[in-house]
């Protein structure tokens, strides 16, 4: 068995992505669902670049009911 065989057998563990808590977003969604009960699938537009990476505007996306 060569050193290359040992390297091939080594498994790389993948970490789970960190779950982000969205309490404000969830609260707004809950109120909108109560205000517009017939709207099951609102239109949603997300940002191309997340604000966490740039820091300019803290807007992740918008939902239209």
C-alpha positions as CSV (number, residue, x, y, z in Angstrom):
1,X,0.0,0.0,0.0
2,X,1.4,3.4,-1.0
3,X,1.0,6.8,0.5
4,X,-1.4,7.7,-2.3
5,X,-3.7,4.8,-1.4
6,X,-4.0,6.2,2.2
7,X,-4.8,9.7,0.9
8,X,-7.5,8.3,-1.4
9,X,-9.2,6.5,1.5
10,X,-9.3,9.6,3.7
11,X,-12.9,10.9,3.9
12,X,-13.6,14.6,4.2
13,X,-16.4,15.5,6.6
14,X,-18.7,18.2,5.4
15,X,-20.0,20.6,8.0
16,X,-23.7,21.6,8.0
17,X,-24.3,25.2,7.1
18,X,-25.2,27.4,10.0
19,X,-29.0,27.9,10.4
20,X,-30.0,31.5,10.4
21,X,-32.8,32.6,12.7
22,X,-35.3,34.9,11.0
23,X,-37.6,36.0,13.8
24,X,-38.6,39.3,12.2
25,X,-39.2,37.8,8.8
26,X,-41.3,35.0,10.3
27,X,-43.4,37.6,12.2
28,X,-44.0,39.7,9.1
29,X,-44.9,36.5,7.1
30,X,-47.4,35.4,9.8
31,X,-49.2,38.8,9.8
32,X,-49.4,38.9,6.0
33,X,-50.8,35.4,5.9
34,X,-53.5,36.4,8.3
35,X,-54.2,39.6,6.3
36,X,-54.3,37.8,3.0
37,X,-55.5,34.2,3.7
38,X,-56.3,33.5,0.0
39,X,-52.8,34.3,-1.1
40,X,-51.0,30.9,-0.7
41,X,-47.9,31.6,-2.8
42,X,-46.7,35.2,-2.7
43,X,-44.1,36.4,-5.2
44,X,-40.7,36.5,-3.6
45,X,-37.6,38.3,-4.9
46,X,-34.3,37.8,-3.3
47,X,-31.1,39.8,-3.5
48,X,-28.2,38.7,-5.7
49,X,-25.6,39.6,-3.1
50,X,-26.5,39.1,0.6
51,X,-26.0,42.1,2.8
52,X,-23.9,40.1,5.2
53,X,-21.2,40.0,2.5
54,X,-21.4,43.7,1.5
55,X,-23.0,45.5,4.5
56,X,-24.7,48.2,2.4
57,X,-28.5,47.4,2.8
58,X,-29.9,44.8,5.2
59,X,-32.5,43.5,2.8
60,X,-32.5,39.8,2.1
61,X,-35.6,39.9,-0.2
62,X,-39.1,41.0,-0.5
63,X,-42.4,39.1,-0.7
64,X,-45.4,40.5,-2.6
65,X,-48.9,39.5,-1.4
